[in-house]
Amino acid sequence: MGLCPHSDVQALTMLLQVNETLGLQIKKNGAWIPVSYLRNAFVNIGDILEVVTDGVYKSIEYRAIVNEDKQRILIATFIYRYHTD
């Protein structure tokens, strides 16, 4: 169980990790790298921001894995801009 590898569609994702249980991994050069616990937040660049910056900021693929011993708690906030004319 966990969260399948994916990137986020929106512009930014901010994750506030409530406890120190690890479980978030990012993909870099074909390998899964664990993300260390960050006291305040982890910000992820989404697909929309990669497109509108013409690739200056890259969207990353990430996944969440389950810790069998400890519960992992985090709060996710998504920021995107939807505009129609």
N, C-alpha and C positions, 0 to 999 in steps of 0.2 A: 504494500500500500504506500501511497505517497501522492505526489503530483507529477503527472507525465511531463517530460521535457517540452518546453514551449517558450515563445517570446510573447511579449505583451503588445497588443494592437494599439493601445492608447499612447499618448505622448510620454507620460511619466507614471511610474508606480512608486509609491513610498511605502516601505514596510517598517513598522515599529515593532520590534521584537520585545515582548514583555518579559521573557525569562532568557536564561543563558543556554538553553538546549539548542544544540546545533542541528541543522537539517537542510539548509539551503545550499545548493551547489550551482556554480555557473560553468558553462562549457567554454574552454579556451584551448585552441589548437588541437581540438578533438578529444581532450581529456576533461573529466569532471573535477573541478576544484572546489573544495568546501569553502564557504564564506564564513569568516570568523564572526563571532558575536560583536555587534556594534551597539554601544549603549543607547544611542539616540535613534538612528534610522539608517536604512539602506535605500538608496534611490536607484531605480532601474530605468534606463532609457528604453522607450517603447518604439514600435515600428513607425508610428506617425512621425515622431521626432527625427528618426533616421531619414525618412523620405523628405521632409521639409528642409532639412539641413544638407540635403544632397550627400548624405553619407559621412558628414563631419562627425556626428555623434552616432555611434553604432548601437543598434538594438542587440541585446544578448539573449542567448538561449539559457534557460535555467530550469531547475527542477527542485522539488522538495522531497526529502526522504524521511522515513519514520524512524524515530528513536524508540527502541523497544522498552527502555527503562524509564524514560522521562517524557512528560508531556511538553510539547513545544507550542507556545502561544505567541501569536503575532497579529497585528492589525494592519490590514492593507487599505491604502487609499489610492484611487486612480484619478489621474488628471488628464483630461483630454479636451480638445476644443472642437465643438461641432458647430459649424456655421453654414447657413444657407442664404443665398441671395436670389 
